[in-house]
Structures are given as structure tokens and as C-alpha cells.
Amino acid sequence: MASPIVFFDIAGPDDGALRDFYSAVFGWQLDPFGQLKVEVTGPLSGAFRKDPMDKRIYIGVPDVAASLAEVVARGGTIDAPRFEVPGVVVLGLFRDPAGNTMGLVEMDGEKPRIP
């Protein structure tokens, strides 16, 4: 078996504000030990890029436009509004209140929506 991803963190100057943001927008909660427990698809897909962009975590949501509106309402900003990659996926890109670059994938049940 190849080496799996076993942990991630999201950094910023105010971890409490980030905790509140991700809890409000995506329903993420801390376990009794203070760690996030987030559902993942498996196997987790990824890509290598040569552009100068930062790393990005993509979060599956039922409605990208609605989630982006919630991101803005909670102090984040939109990098790219909802857009479709025909035959592939529906995406939206944002920055959390700490400036971390993140992405949204519109889900159709447990699978990405393919336009």
C-alpha cells in the first residue's frame, strides 16, 4: 500500500475564528480531544500542478453557490464563483478568513456532480 494521507491542518492567526468559520459553513466539529473529524471520500483524489498557487483542500457541498454565499457571510472571500468544467466537475474557489485557499466541489449525493 502506498503511504496514505493521515492528517491535515488549516493554519491562521486565530484558530478559534477558523474553528468557528468551518463549523458554521461546513458543520465541522471537534472531537473530545480537540481534533477535527471530517468525512472523506476514498480513495482521496489529488493532483500535482506547476502553477504558483498555494495548496488547496476541496470540500464537497450540495450547492457551491449557496456555500460561497455562506463563506462570504462568515468572513471569507471568493476567488472564483461557481463554475463548471464540462464533463468533469462543478467548482468554486474561496479563501477562509485567514487567507487559506480552498475549493468547493458540488456533490450529487456521494459523488461529484458532472455537468
LUMTISE-648070 format. One record per atom (N, C-alpha, C): residue in three letters; x, y, z. Coordinates in steps of 0.2 Angstrom, whole numbers, plus 5000, padded with zeros to 4 digits. Layout:
BEGIN
alaXYZ
...
***
This chain:
BEGIN
met500449945000
met500050005000
met500450065000
ala500350114996
ala500650174996
ala500550215002
ser500950265004
ser500850305010
ser500250345010
pro499750335015
pro499150375015
pro499150445018
ile498750485016
ile498650555020
ile498350535026
val498550555032
val498350535038
val498050595043
phe498250655041
phe498150715045
phe498150775040
phe497750825042
phe497850895039
phe497750945044
asp498051005043
asp497851065047
asp497751125043
ile497451175046
ile497251235042
ile497451285047
ala497951325045
ala498351375050
ala498051445049
gly498151485054
gly497951555054
gly498151585060
pro498151655061
pro498251685067
pro497751675073
asp497151655071
asp496651655076
asp496351585075
asp496551535078
asp496251465077
asp495551455079
gly495351495084
gly494651495087
gly494251525081
ala494451575078
ala494051605072
ala493951555067
leu494551525065
leu494451475060
leu494051415062
arg494051395068
arg493651335070
arg492851355070
asp492751425072
asp492051445071
asp491851455064
phe492251475059
phe492151485052
phe491951415049
tyr492451365050
tyr492251295047
tyr491751265050
ser491551275056
ser490951245060
ser490351275057
ala490351345056
ala489751375053
ala489551355046
val490151355042
val490051355035
val489951275033
phe490351235036
phe490351165034
phe490151115039
gly489951135045
gly489751085050
gly490251045053
trp490951065052
trp491451035055
trp491551045063
gln491550985066
gln491650995074
gln492250965076
leu492450985082
leu493050955086
leu492750895090
asp493250845090
asp493050785094
asp493250805101
pro493150755106
pro493350775113
pro494050785114
phe494450765110
phe495250785110
phe495450845107
gly494950885104
gly495150945101
gly495350935094
gln495250875091
gln495450865084
gln494850865079
leu494950895073
leu494350885068
leu494250815066
lys493650795065
lys493550735062
lys493050745056
val493350745050
val493050765044
val492950705039
glu492350695037
glu492250635032
glu492650645026
val492950595023
val493250605016
val493050545011
thr493150565005
thr492950515000
thr493550465000
gly493550404997
gly494050364997
gly494050324991
pro494650314988
pro495250344989
pro495250424988
leu495650464991
leu495650534991
leu496050554984
ser495750584980
ser496050604974
ser496450664975
gly496950674971
gly497450734971
gly497750744964
ala498150804964
ala498450824958
ala499150854960
phe499550854955
phe500150894955
phe500050954950
arg500251014952
arg500251074947
arg500851104947
lys501051144941
lys501651184941
lys501551254942
asp500851274942
asp500751344943
asp500951374950
pro501051434951
pro501251454958
pro500751464963
met500151434962
met499651434968
met499851394974
asp499551414979
asp499651384986
asp499251314986
lys499451274991
lys499051204991
lys498251224992
arg497851174991
arg497151194991
arg496751124993
ile496351134998
ile495951075000
ile495251084997
tyr494951034994
tyr494251044991
tyr493751004995
ile493251044996
ile492751025001
ile492051004997
gly491750954998
gly491150934994
gly490550964998
val490150994994
val489551034996
val488951014991
pro488351024994
pro487751004989
pro487651064984
asp487851124986
asp487751184982
asp488351234983
val488751234977
val489351284978
val489151354979
ala488651384975
ala488451454976
ala488251464983
ala487751424986
ala487551434992
ala488151434997
ser488551384997
ser489151385001
ser489651445001
leu489751474994
leu490151534994
leu489751594997
ala489151594997
ala488751645000
ala488851645007
glu488851585010
glu488951575017
glu489751595019
val490151575015
val490851595016
val490951665017
val490651705012
val490751775012
val490351805019
ala489751775020
ala489451795026
ala489851785033
arg490251735033
arg490651725038
arg491351745038
gly491551795033
gly492151825033
gly492651805028
gly492451755024
gly492951735019
gly492851775013
thr493251765007
thr493151795001
thr493151744995
ile492851764990
ile492851714984
ile493351734979
asp493751684977
asp494251684972
asp493951674965
ala493451624965
ala493151604958
ala492451584960
pro491951624957
pro491251594959
pro491151524956
arg490551504957
arg490351434954
arg490451434947
phe490851384945
phe490951374938
phe490951294936
glu490851284930
glu490851214928
glu491451194923
val491751134924
val492251104920
val491851054916
pro491551064910
pro491151014907
pro491450944906
gly490950904908
gly491150834908
gly491650814914
val491750854919
val492250844924
val491950854931
val491850924932
val491650944939
val491351014939
val490951024945
val490751094946
val491151124952
leu491451184952
leu491951204957
leu491751274959
gly492051294965
gly492051364967
gly492651374971
leu493051434971
leu493651434975
leu493551494980
phe493851484986
phe493751544991
phe494451544995
arg494451594999
arg494951605004
arg494551605011
asp494751575016
asp494451575023
asp494751645026
pro494451655032
pro494651725035
pro495351735036
ala495751675036
ala496451685037
ala496851685031
gly496451685025
gly496851695018
gly497051625015
asn496851565019
asn497051505016
asn496551495010
thr496851465004
thr496551454998
thr496151384999
met495551384997
met495151324997
met494751314991
gly494451254990
gly494051244984
gly493351214987
leu492851214983
leu492251184984
leu492051134978
val491851074979
val491651034974
val490851024975
glu490451034970
glu489751024970
glu489650944970
met489250924975
met489150844975
met488450824973
asp488450774970
asp487750744968
asp487750674973
gly487450684979
gly487550634983
gly488250624986
glu488550564985
glu489150554987
glu489750554982
lys489550584976
lys489950584970
lys489950664968
pro490550684965
pro490550754962
pro490050754956
arg489650814956
arg489150824951
arg489550844944
ile489450804939
ile489750814932
ile489250844928
pro489450904926
pro489050944921
pro489050924914
***
